[in-house]
Amino acid sequence: MNKSLKEKITNTMSRVDIGAQLGISSQAVSKWMSQGKVPAGRVVPLCKVLNWAVTPHEIDPGAYPNPTDGLPRQEH
């Protein structure tokens, strides 16, 4: 995860709010940001919480190689 993607995520919603929405600690979210890797099972839920401002492809292009992978049908 590059710096601009980290900024895009944190500009959309705070780490505290992301954690609250996902039922985890803000420290866990901060760990993802510092390590630059969102756990595989959290990619789509994170995108959903961010109202799809960030896509699964942006977060993990290896797991979601096409720009529309992981998006809900109406987002295609």
HTML snippet that shows the backbone in 3Dmol.js (N, CA, C, O; Angstrom):
<script src="https://3Dmol.org/build/3Dmol-min.js"></script>
<div id="view" style="width:600px;height:400px;position:relative"></div>
<script>
const pdb = `
ATOM      1  N   MET A   1       0.858  -1.174   0.000  1.00  0.00           N
ATOM      2  CA  MET A   1       0.000   0.000   0.000  1.00  0.00           C
ATOM      3  C   MET A   1       0.900   1.233   0.000  1.00  0.00           C
ATOM      4  O   MET A   1       1.747   1.403   0.877  1.00  0.00           O
ATOM      5  N   ASN A   2       0.702   2.070  -0.983  1.00  0.00           N
ATOM      6  CA  ASN A   2       1.541   3.266  -1.069  1.00  0.00           C
ATOM      7  C   ASN A   2       0.981   4.408  -0.212  1.00  0.00           C
ATOM      8  O   ASN A   2      -0.133   4.339   0.308  1.00  0.00           O
ATOM      9  N   LYS A   3       1.787   5.444  -0.087  1.00  0.00           N
ATOM     10  CA  LYS A   3       1.425   6.580   0.757  1.00  0.00           C
ATOM     11  C   LYS A   3       0.131   7.246   0.299  1.00  0.00           C
ATOM     12  O   LYS A   3      -0.697   7.619   1.131  1.00  0.00           O
ATOM     13  N   SER A   4      -0.053   7.398  -0.995  1.00  0.00           N
ATOM     14  CA  SER A   4      -1.264   8.068  -1.481  1.00  0.00           C
ATOM     15  C   SER A   4      -2.522   7.256  -1.173  1.00  0.00           C
ATOM     16  O   SER A   4      -3.577   7.832  -0.906  1.00  0.00           O
ATOM     17  N   LEU A   5      -2.423   5.931  -1.208  1.00  0.00           N
ATOM     18  CA  LEU A   5      -3.572   5.103  -0.859  1.00  0.00           C
ATOM     19  C   LEU A   5      -3.867   5.207   0.636  1.00  0.00           C
ATOM     20  O   LEU A   5      -5.028   5.299   1.034  1.00  0.00           O
ATOM     21  N   LYS A   6      -2.828   5.192   1.457  1.00  0.00           N
ATOM     22  CA  LYS A   6      -3.023   5.368   2.906  1.00  0.00           C
ATOM     23  C   LYS A   6      -3.726   6.695   3.185  1.00  0.00           C
ATOM     24  O   LYS A   6      -4.646   6.761   3.999  1.00  0.00           O
ATOM     25  N   GLU A   7      -3.284   7.742   2.505  1.00  0.00           N
ATOM     26  CA  GLU A   7      -3.907   9.054   2.691  1.00  0.00           C
ATOM     27  C   GLU A   7      -5.354   9.056   2.209  1.00  0.00           C
ATOM     28  O   GLU A   7      -6.222   9.653   2.845  1.00  0.00           O
ATOM     29  N   LYS A   8      -5.611   8.397   1.103  1.00  0.00           N
ATOM     30  CA  LYS A   8      -6.984   8.324   0.574  1.00  0.00           C
ATOM     31  C   LYS A   8      -7.896   7.645   1.590  1.00  0.00           C
ATOM     32  O   LYS A   8      -9.025   8.084   1.807  1.00  0.00           O
ATOM     33  N   ILE A   9      -7.408   6.581   2.207  1.00  0.00           N
ATOM     34  CA  ILE A   9      -8.200   5.863   3.210  1.00  0.00           C
ATOM     35  C   ILE A   9      -8.446   6.745   4.424  1.00  0.00           C
ATOM     36  O   ILE A   9      -9.590   6.909   4.849  1.00  0.00           O
ATOM     37  N   THR A  10      -7.382   7.317   4.988  1.00  0.00           N
ATOM     38  CA  THR A  10      -7.534   8.099   6.213  1.00  0.00           C
ATOM     39  C   THR A  10      -8.220   9.439   5.978  1.00  0.00           C
ATOM     40  O   THR A  10      -8.768  10.020   6.915  1.00  0.00           O
ATOM     41  N   ASN A  11      -8.199   9.940   4.741  1.00  0.00           N
ATOM     42  CA  ASN A  11      -8.956  11.158   4.437  1.00  0.00           C
ATOM     43  C   ASN A  11     -10.448  10.869   4.298  1.00  0.00           C
ATOM     44  O   ASN A  11     -11.282  11.761   4.460  1.00  0.00           O
ATOM     45  N   THR A  12     -10.771   9.622   3.999  1.00  0.00           N
ATOM     46  CA  THR A  12     -12.175   9.229   3.865  1.00  0.00           C
ATOM     47  C   THR A  12     -12.803   8.976   5.230  1.00  0.00           C
ATOM     48  O   THR A  12     -13.951   9.347   5.477  1.00  0.00           O
ATOM     49  N   MET A  13     -12.032   8.335   6.118  1.00  0.00           N
ATOM     50  CA  MET A  13     -12.543   8.009   7.446  1.00  0.00           C
ATOM     51  C   MET A  13     -11.355   7.828   8.389  1.00  0.00           C
ATOM     52  O   MET A  13     -10.310   7.318   7.987  1.00  0.00           O
ATOM     53  N   SER A  14     -11.518   8.241   9.630  1.00  0.00           N
ATOM     54  CA  SER A  14     -10.416   8.107  10.587  1.00  0.00           C
ATOM     55  C   SER A  14     -10.193   6.641  10.947  1.00  0.00           C
ATOM     56  O   SER A  14     -11.081   5.804  10.784  1.00  0.00           O
ATOM     57  N   ARG A  15      -9.012   6.351  11.432  1.00  0.00           N
ATOM     58  CA  ARG A  15      -8.680   4.990  11.864  1.00  0.00           C
ATOM     59  C   ARG A  15      -9.579   4.543  13.008  1.00  0.00           C
ATOM     60  O   ARG A  15      -9.952   3.372  13.095  1.00  0.00           O
ATOM     61  N   VAL A  16      -9.921   5.470  13.876  1.00  0.00           N
ATOM     62  CA  VAL A  16     -10.826   5.171  14.991  1.00  0.00           C
ATOM     63  C   VAL A  16     -12.196   4.767  14.455  1.00  0.00           C
ATOM     64  O   VAL A  16     -12.772   3.773  14.899  1.00  0.00           O
ATOM     65  N   ASP A  17     -12.717   5.535  13.504  1.00  0.00           N
ATOM     66  CA  ASP A  17     -14.033   5.233  12.934  1.00  0.00           C
ATOM     67  C   ASP A  17     -14.017   3.942  12.115  1.00  0.00           C
ATOM     68  O   ASP A  17     -14.978   3.173  12.145  1.00  0.00           O
ATOM     69  N   ILE A  18     -12.923   3.704  11.383  1.00  0.00           N
ATOM     70  CA  ILE A  18     -12.807   2.446  10.635  1.00  0.00           C
ATOM     71  C   ILE A  18     -12.854   1.277  11.605  1.00  0.00           C
ATOM     72  O   ILE A  18     -13.591   0.313  11.395  1.00  0.00           O
ATOM     73  N   GLY A  19     -12.070   1.366  12.658  1.00  0.00           N
ATOM     74  CA  GLY A  19     -12.064   0.300  13.659  1.00  0.00           C
ATOM     75  C   GLY A  19     -13.432   0.070  14.271  1.00  0.00           C
ATOM     76  O   GLY A  19     -13.870  -1.069  14.429  1.00  0.00           O
ATOM     77  N   ALA A  20     -14.108   1.163  14.616  1.00  0.00           N
ATOM     78  CA  ALA A  20     -15.441   1.042  15.211  1.00  0.00           C
ATOM     79  C   ALA A  20     -16.413   0.380  14.243  1.00  0.00           C
ATOM     80  O   ALA A  20     -17.205  -0.473  14.644  1.00  0.00           O
ATOM     81  N   GLN A  21     -16.358   0.765  12.982  1.00  0.00           N
ATOM     82  CA  GLN A  21     -17.262   0.193  11.977  1.00  0.00           C
ATOM     83  C   GLN A  21     -16.984  -1.291  11.736  1.00  0.00           C
ATOM     84  O   GLN A  21     -17.901  -2.060  11.450  1.00  0.00           O
ATOM     85  N   LEU A  22     -15.709  -1.691  11.851  1.00  0.00           N
ATOM     86  CA  LEU A  22     -15.349  -3.085  11.604  1.00  0.00           C
ATOM     87  C   LEU A  22     -15.331  -3.927  12.880  1.00  0.00           C
ATOM     88  O   LEU A  22     -15.109  -5.137  12.825  1.00  0.00           O
ATOM     89  N   GLY A  23     -15.565  -3.287  14.025  1.00  0.00           N
ATOM     90  CA  GLY A  23     -15.577  -4.020  15.289  1.00  0.00           C
ATOM     91  C   GLY A  23     -14.188  -4.439  15.756  1.00  0.00           C
ATOM     92  O   GLY A  23     -14.026  -5.469  16.411  1.00  0.00           O
ATOM     93  N   ILE A  24     -13.184  -3.629  15.412  1.00  0.00           N
ATOM     94  CA  ILE A  24     -11.807  -3.896  15.833  1.00  0.00           C
ATOM     95  C   ILE A  24     -11.219  -2.617  16.413  1.00  0.00           C
ATOM     96  O   ILE A  24     -11.845  -1.559  16.362  1.00  0.00           O
ATOM     97  N   SER A  25     -10.031  -2.717  16.955  1.00  0.00           N
ATOM     98  CA  SER A  25      -9.408  -1.540  17.558  1.00  0.00           C
ATOM     99  C   SER A  25      -8.794  -0.632  16.492  1.00  0.00           C
ATOM    100  O   SER A  25      -8.431  -1.074  15.402  1.00  0.00           O
ATOM    101  N   SER A  26      -8.693   0.633  16.840  1.00  0.00           N
ATOM    102  CA  SER A  26      -8.021   1.563  15.940  1.00  0.00           C
ATOM    103  C   SER A  26      -6.542   1.209  15.830  1.00  0.00           C
ATOM    104  O   SER A  26      -5.901   1.525  14.827  1.00  0.00           O
ATOM    105  N   GLN A  27      -5.998   0.555  16.855  1.00  0.00           N
ATOM    106  CA  GLN A  27      -4.605   0.113  16.810  1.00  0.00           C
ATOM    107  C   GLN A  27      -4.408  -0.940  15.722  1.00  0.00           C
ATOM    108  O   GLN A  27      -3.372  -0.959  15.057  1.00  0.00           O
ATOM    109  N   ALA A  28      -5.388  -1.807  15.540  1.00  0.00           N
ATOM    110  CA  ALA A  28      -5.302  -2.815  14.476  1.00  0.00           C
ATOM    111  C   ALA A  28      -5.283  -2.133  13.112  1.00  0.00           C
ATOM    112  O   ALA A  28      -4.521  -2.522  12.227  1.00  0.00           O
ATOM    113  N   VAL A  29      -6.113  -1.128  12.951  1.00  0.00           N
ATOM    114  CA  VAL A  29      -6.146  -0.380  11.691  1.00  0.00           C
ATOM    115  C   VAL A  29      -4.814   0.335  11.488  1.00  0.00           C
ATOM    116  O   VAL A  29      -4.278   0.341  10.380  1.00  0.00           O
ATOM    117  N   SER A  30      -4.284   0.927  12.533  1.00  0.00           N
ATOM    118  CA  SER A  30      -2.984   1.599  12.441  1.00  0.00           C
ATOM    119  C   SER A  30      -1.886   0.620  12.059  1.00  0.00           C
ATOM    120  O   SER A  30      -0.972   0.966  11.310  1.00  0.00           O
ATOM    121  N   LYS A  31      -1.974  -0.596  12.569  1.00  0.00           N
ATOM    122  CA  LYS A  31      -0.990  -1.624  12.226  1.00  0.00           C
ATOM    123  C   LYS A  31      -1.046  -1.932  10.729  1.00  0.00           C
ATOM    124  O   LYS A  31      -0.005  -2.068  10.085  1.00  0.00           O
ATOM    125  N   TRP A  32      -2.255  -2.043  10.174  1.00  0.00           N
ATOM    126  CA  TRP A  32      -2.386  -2.278   8.733  1.00  0.00           C
ATOM    127  C   TRP A  32      -1.704  -1.167   7.960  1.00  0.00           C
ATOM    128  O   TRP A  32      -0.967  -1.416   7.006  1.00  0.00           O
ATOM    129  N   MET A  33      -1.963   0.072   8.388  1.00  0.00           N
ATOM    130  CA  MET A  33      -1.418   1.221   7.681  1.00  0.00           C
ATOM    131  C   MET A  33       0.110   1.251   7.765  1.00  0.00           C
ATOM    132  O   MET A  33       0.788   1.530   6.777  1.00  0.00           O
ATOM    133  N   SER A  34       0.634   0.965   8.936  1.00  0.00           N
ATOM    134  CA  SER A  34       2.089   1.013   9.081  1.00  0.00           C
ATOM    135  C   SER A  34       2.761  -0.137   8.338  1.00  0.00           C
ATOM    136  O   SER A  34       3.857   0.028   7.803  1.00  0.00           O
ATOM    137  N   GLN A  35       2.112  -1.299   8.303  1.00  0.00           N
ATOM    138  CA  GLN A  35       2.670  -2.438   7.580  1.00  0.00           C
ATOM    139  C   GLN A  35       2.346  -2.378   6.090  1.00  0.00           C
ATOM    140  O   GLN A  35       2.985  -3.052   5.281  1.00  0.00           O
ATOM    141  N   GLY A  36       1.356  -1.572   5.735  1.00  0.00           N
ATOM    142  CA  GLY A  36       0.978  -1.440   4.338  1.00  0.00           C
ATOM    143  C   GLY A  36       0.221  -2.636   3.791  1.00  0.00           C
ATOM    144  O   GLY A  36       0.219  -2.869   2.582  1.00  0.00           O
ATOM    145  N   LYS A  37      -0.426  -3.403   4.673  1.00  0.00           N
ATOM    146  CA  LYS A  37      -1.134  -4.611   4.235  1.00  0.00           C
ATOM    147  C   LYS A  37      -2.408  -4.788   5.044  1.00  0.00           C
ATOM    148  O   LYS A  37      -2.371  -4.904   6.269  1.00  0.00           O
ATOM    149  N   VAL A  38      -3.531  -4.808   4.347  1.00  0.00           N
ATOM    150  CA  VAL A  38      -4.823  -5.088   4.973  1.00  0.00           C
ATOM    151  C   VAL A  38      -5.028  -6.597   4.909  1.00  0.00           C
ATOM    152  O   VAL A  38      -4.845  -7.189   3.845  1.00  0.00           O
ATOM    153  N   PRO A  39      -5.407  -7.243   6.025  1.00  0.00           N
ATOM    154  CA  PRO A  39      -5.658  -8.684   5.983  1.00  0.00           C
ATOM    155  C   PRO A  39      -6.696  -9.025   4.913  1.00  0.00           C
ATOM    156  O   PRO A  39      -7.661  -8.288   4.713  1.00  0.00           O
ATOM    157  N   ALA A  40      -6.488 -10.131   4.243  1.00  0.00           N
ATOM    158  CA  ALA A  40      -7.342 -10.538   3.116  1.00  0.00           C
ATOM    159  C   ALA A  40      -8.829 -10.500   3.454  1.00  0.00           C
ATOM    160  O   ALA A  40      -9.632 -10.039   2.642  1.00  0.00           O
ATOM    161  N   GLY A  41      -9.202 -10.968   4.618  1.00  0.00           N
ATOM    162  CA  GLY A  41     -10.609 -11.010   5.002  1.00  0.00           C
ATOM    163  C   GLY A  41     -11.205  -9.661   5.344  1.00  0.00           C
ATOM    164  O   GLY A  41     -12.415  -9.547   5.544  1.00  0.00           O
ATOM    165  N   ARG A  42     -10.372  -8.641   5.414  1.00  0.00           N
ATOM    166  CA  ARG A  42     -10.844  -7.295   5.768  1.00  0.00           C
ATOM    167  C   ARG A  42     -10.897  -6.342   4.575  1.00  0.00           C
ATOM    168  O   ARG A  42     -11.401  -5.226   4.704  1.00  0.00           O
ATOM    169  N   VAL A  43     -10.391  -6.759   3.429  1.00  0.00           N
ATOM    170  CA  VAL A  43     -10.318  -5.857   2.274  1.00  0.00           C
ATOM    171  C   VAL A  43     -11.705  -5.390   1.846  1.00  0.00           C
ATOM    172  O   VAL A  43     -11.960  -4.187   1.805  1.00  0.00           O
ATOM    173  N   VAL A  44     -12.596  -6.308   1.529  1.00  0.00           N
ATOM    174  CA  VAL A  44     -13.935  -5.922   1.063  1.00  0.00           C
ATOM    175  C   VAL A  44     -14.723  -5.211   2.164  1.00  0.00           C
ATOM    176  O   VAL A  44     -15.349  -4.188   1.885  1.00  0.00           O
ATOM    177  N   PRO A  45     -14.719  -5.714   3.420  1.00  0.00           N
ATOM    178  CA  PRO A  45     -15.421  -4.965   4.463  1.00  0.00           C
ATOM    179  C   PRO A  45     -14.891  -3.541   4.637  1.00  0.00           C
ATOM    180  O   PRO A  45     -15.668  -2.618   4.878  1.00  0.00           O
ATOM    181  N   LEU A  46     -13.577  -3.358   4.518  1.00  0.00           N
ATOM    182  CA  LEU A  46     -13.011  -2.012   4.613  1.00  0.00           C
ATOM    183  C   LEU A  46     -13.530  -1.130   3.483  1.00  0.00           C
ATOM    184  O   LEU A  46     -13.927   0.012   3.718  1.00  0.00           O
ATOM    185  N   CYS A  47     -13.530  -1.642   2.288  1.00  0.00           N
ATOM    186  CA  CYS A  47     -14.037  -0.868   1.139  1.00  0.00           C
ATOM    187  C   CYS A  47     -15.501  -0.499   1.331  1.00  0.00           C
ATOM    188  O   CYS A  47     -15.916   0.617   1.017  1.00  0.00           O
ATOM    189  N   LYS A  48     -16.269  -1.434   1.842  1.00  0.00           N
ATOM    190  CA  LYS A  48     -17.701  -1.187   2.076  1.00  0.00           C
ATOM    191  C   LYS A  48     -17.887  -0.079   3.115  1.00  0.00           C
ATOM    192  O   LYS A  48     -18.708   0.819   2.926  1.00  0.00           O
ATOM    193  N   VAL A  49     -17.121  -0.142   4.216  1.00  0.00           N
ATOM    194  CA  VAL A  49     -17.187   0.876   5.265  1.00  0.00           C
ATOM    195  C   VAL A  49     -16.814   2.247   4.701  1.00  0.00           C
ATOM    196  O   VAL A  49     -17.372   3.266   5.107  1.00  0.00           O
ATOM    197  N   LEU A  50     -15.873   2.261   3.770  1.00  0.00           N
ATOM    198  CA  LEU A  50     -15.434   3.516   3.151  1.00  0.00           C
ATOM    199  C   LEU A  50     -16.352   3.939   2.010  1.00  0.00           C
ATOM    200  O   LEU A  50     -16.037   4.863   1.259  1.00  0.00           O
ATOM    201  N   ASN A  51     -17.480   3.263   1.885  1.00  0.00           N
ATOM    202  CA  ASN A  51     -18.474   3.561   0.852  1.00  0.00           C
ATOM    203  C   ASN A  51     -17.865   3.474  -0.550  1.00  0.00           C
ATOM    204  O   ASN A  51     -18.199   4.252  -1.444  1.00  0.00           O
ATOM    205  N   TRP A  52     -16.970   2.512  -0.710  1.00  0.00           N
ATOM    206  CA  TRP A  52     -16.326   2.191  -1.984  1.00  0.00           C
ATOM    207  C   TRP A  52     -15.477   3.331  -2.546  1.00  0.00           C
ATOM    208  O   TRP A  52     -15.195   3.358  -3.744  1.00  0.00           O
ATOM    209  N   ALA A  53     -15.065   4.277  -1.688  1.00  0.00           N
ATOM    210  CA  ALA A  53     -14.147   5.338  -2.116  1.00  0.00           C
ATOM    211  C   ALA A  53     -12.784   4.753  -2.467  1.00  0.00           C
ATOM    212  O   ALA A  53     -12.015   5.341  -3.228  1.00  0.00           O
ATOM    213  N   VAL A  54     -12.501   3.582  -1.896  1.00  0.00           N
ATOM    214  CA  VAL A  54     -11.302   2.816  -2.186  1.00  0.00           C
ATOM    215  C   VAL A  54     -11.777   1.435  -2.622  1.00  0.00           C
ATOM    216  O   VAL A  54     -12.702   0.885  -2.025  1.00  0.00           O
ATOM    217  N   THR A  55     -11.161   0.875  -3.646  1.00  0.00           N
ATOM    218  CA  THR A  55     -11.599  -0.418  -4.160  1.00  0.00           C
ATOM    219  C   THR A  55     -10.685  -1.550  -3.696  1.00  0.00           C
ATOM    220  O   THR A  55      -9.531  -1.313  -3.341  1.00  0.00           O
ATOM    221  N   PRO A  56     -11.201  -2.777  -3.699  1.00  0.00           N
ATOM    222  CA  PRO A  56     -10.351  -3.917  -3.356  1.00  0.00           C
ATOM    223  C   PRO A  56      -9.107  -3.993  -4.247  1.00  0.00           C
ATOM    224  O   PRO A  56      -8.027  -4.346  -3.774  1.00  0.00           O
ATOM    225  N   HIS A  57      -9.254  -3.667  -5.517  1.00  0.00           N
ATOM    226  CA  HIS A  57      -8.122  -3.667  -6.446  1.00  0.00           C
ATOM    227  C   HIS A  57      -7.032  -2.692  -5.999  1.00  0.00           C
ATOM    228  O   HIS A  57      -5.845  -3.001  -6.107  1.00  0.00           O
ATOM    229  N   GLU A  58      -7.419  -1.535  -5.506  1.00  0.00           N
ATOM    230  CA  GLU A  58      -6.437  -0.559  -5.030  1.00  0.00           C
ATOM    231  C   GLU A  58      -5.695  -1.068  -3.800  1.00  0.00           C
ATOM    232  O   GLU A  58      -4.491  -0.852  -3.661  1.00  0.00           O
ATOM    233  N   ILE A  59      -6.409  -1.739  -2.914  1.00  0.00           N
ATOM    234  CA  ILE A  59      -5.807  -2.211  -1.673  1.00  0.00           C
ATOM    235  C   ILE A  59      -4.940  -3.438  -1.899  1.00  0.00           C
ATOM    236  O   ILE A  59      -3.833  -3.521  -1.366  1.00  0.00           O
ATOM    237  N   ASP A  60      -5.429  -4.395  -2.684  1.00  0.00           N
ATOM    238  CA  ASP A  60      -4.689  -5.640  -2.899  1.00  0.00           C
ATOM    239  C   ASP A  60      -4.828  -6.096  -4.348  1.00  0.00           C
ATOM    240  O   ASP A  60      -5.626  -6.983  -4.650  1.00  0.00           O
ATOM    241  N   PRO A  61      -4.048  -5.487  -5.247  1.00  0.00           N
ATOM    242  CA  PRO A  61      -4.168  -5.845  -6.657  1.00  0.00           C
ATOM    243  C   PRO A  61      -3.782  -7.289  -6.967  1.00  0.00           C
ATOM    244  O   PRO A  61      -4.176  -7.819  -8.006  1.00  0.00           O
ATOM    245  N   GLY A  62      -3.033  -7.923  -6.102  1.00  0.00           N
ATOM    246  CA  GLY A  62      -2.702  -9.331  -6.307  1.00  0.00           C
ATOM    247  C   GLY A  62      -3.914 -10.227  -6.143  1.00  0.00           C
ATOM    248  O   GLY A  62      -4.110 -11.164  -6.917  1.00  0.00           O
ATOM    249  N   ALA A  63      -4.718  -9.944  -5.146  1.00  0.00           N
ATOM    250  CA  ALA A  63      -5.921 -10.736  -4.877  1.00  0.00           C
ATOM    251  C   ALA A  63      -7.097 -10.285  -5.738  1.00  0.00           C
ATOM    252  O   ALA A  63      -7.994 -11.075  -6.032  1.00  0.00           O
ATOM    253  N   TYR A  64      -7.093  -9.021  -6.140  1.00  0.00           N
ATOM    254  CA  TYR A  64      -8.175  -8.438  -6.952  1.00  0.00           C
ATOM    255  C   TYR A  64      -7.543  -7.810  -8.195  1.00  0.00           C
ATOM    256  O   TYR A  64      -7.450  -6.586  -8.286  1.00  0.00           O
ATOM    257  N   PRO A  65      -7.105  -8.637  -9.158  1.00  0.00           N
ATOM    258  CA  PRO A  65      -6.326  -8.124 -10.290  1.00  0.00           C
ATOM    259  C   PRO A  65      -7.067  -7.198 -11.252  1.00  0.00           C
ATOM    260  O   PRO A  65      -6.438  -6.380 -11.923  1.00  0.00           O
ATOM    261  N   ASN A  66      -8.377  -7.314 -11.327  1.00  0.00           N
ATOM    262  CA  ASN A  66      -9.157  -6.440 -12.214  1.00  0.00           C
ATOM    263  C   ASN A  66      -9.750  -5.300 -11.402  1.00  0.00           C
ATOM    264  O   ASN A  66     -10.162  -5.511 -10.261  1.00  0.00           O
ATOM    265  N   PRO A  67      -9.801  -4.099 -11.960  1.00  0.00           N
ATOM    266  CA  PRO A  67     -10.311  -2.950 -11.207  1.00  0.00           C
ATOM    267  C   PRO A  67     -11.711  -3.131 -10.628  1.00  0.00           C
ATOM    268  O   PRO A  67     -12.046  -2.481  -9.638  1.00  0.00           O
ATOM    269  N   THR A  68     -12.534  -3.992 -11.214  1.00  0.00           N
ATOM    270  CA  THR A  68     -13.895  -4.179 -10.711  1.00  0.00           C
ATOM    271  C   THR A  68     -14.028  -5.399  -9.794  1.00  0.00           C
ATOM    272  O   THR A  68     -15.111  -5.651  -9.267  1.00  0.00           O
ATOM    273  N   ASP A  69     -12.954  -6.153  -9.596  1.00  0.00           N
ATOM    274  CA  ASP A  69     -13.032  -7.316  -8.708  1.00  0.00           C
ATOM    275  C   ASP A  69     -13.390  -6.903  -7.295  1.00  0.00           C
ATOM    276  O   ASP A  69     -12.833  -5.948  -6.754  1.00  0.00           O
ATOM    277  N   GLY A  70     -14.316  -7.622  -6.709  1.00  0.00           N
ATOM    278  CA  GLY A  70     -14.731  -7.371  -5.332  1.00  0.00           C
ATOM    279  C   GLY A  70     -15.766  -6.290  -5.153  1.00  0.00           C
ATOM    280  O   GLY A  70     -16.291  -6.114  -4.054  1.00  0.00           O
ATOM    281  N   LEU A  71     -16.073  -5.556  -6.216  1.00  0.00           N
ATOM    282  CA  LEU A  71     -17.073  -4.496  -6.107  1.00  0.00           C
ATOM    283  C   LEU A  71     -18.475  -5.088  -6.191  1.00  0.00           C
ATOM    284  O   LEU A  71     -18.687  -6.093  -6.870  1.00  0.00           O
ATOM    285  N   PRO A  72     -19.435  -4.466  -5.501  1.00  0.00           N
ATOM    286  CA  PRO A  72     -20.816  -4.924  -5.642  1.00  0.00           C
ATOM    287  C   PRO A  72     -21.272  -4.709  -7.083  1.00  0.00           C
ATOM    288  O   PRO A  72     -20.767  -3.826  -7.776  1.00  0.00           O
ATOM    289  N   ARG A  73     -22.191  -5.488  -7.510  1.00  0.00           N
ATOM    290  CA  ARG A  73     -22.631  -5.487  -8.913  1.00  0.00           C
ATOM    291  C   ARG A  73     -22.982  -4.090  -9.411  1.00  0.00           C
ATOM    292  O   ARG A  73     -22.613  -3.751 -10.535  1.00  0.00           O
ATOM    293  N   GLN A  74     -23.671  -3.268  -8.634  1.00  0.00           N
ATOM    294  CA  GLN A  74     -24.087  -1.952  -9.099  1.00  0.00           C
ATOM    295  C   GLN A  74     -22.916  -0.992  -9.286  1.00  0.00           C
ATOM    296  O   GLN A  74     -23.088   0.049  -9.920  1.00  0.00           O
ATOM    297  N   GLU A  75     -21.730  -1.303  -8.755  1.00  0.00           N
ATOM    298  CA  GLU A  75     -20.571  -0.439  -8.897  1.00  0.00           C
ATOM    299  C   GLU A  75     -19.835  -0.693 -10.215  1.00  0.00           C
ATOM    300  O   GLU A  75     -18.976   0.106 -10.589  1.00  0.00           O
ATOM    301  N   HIS A  76     -20.147  -1.787 -10.935  1.00  0.00           N
ATOM    302  CA  HIS A  76     -19.430  -2.142 -12.157  1.00  0.00           C
ATOM    303  C   HIS A  76     -19.721  -1.190 -13.262  1.00  0.00           C
ATOM    304  O   HIS A  76     -19.196  -1.346 -14.365  1.00  0.00           O
TER     305      HIS A  76
END
`;
const viewer = $3Dmol.createViewer("view");
viewer.addModel(pdb, "pdb");
viewer.setStyle({}, {cartoon: {color: "spectrum"}});
viewer.zoomTo();
viewer.render();
</script>
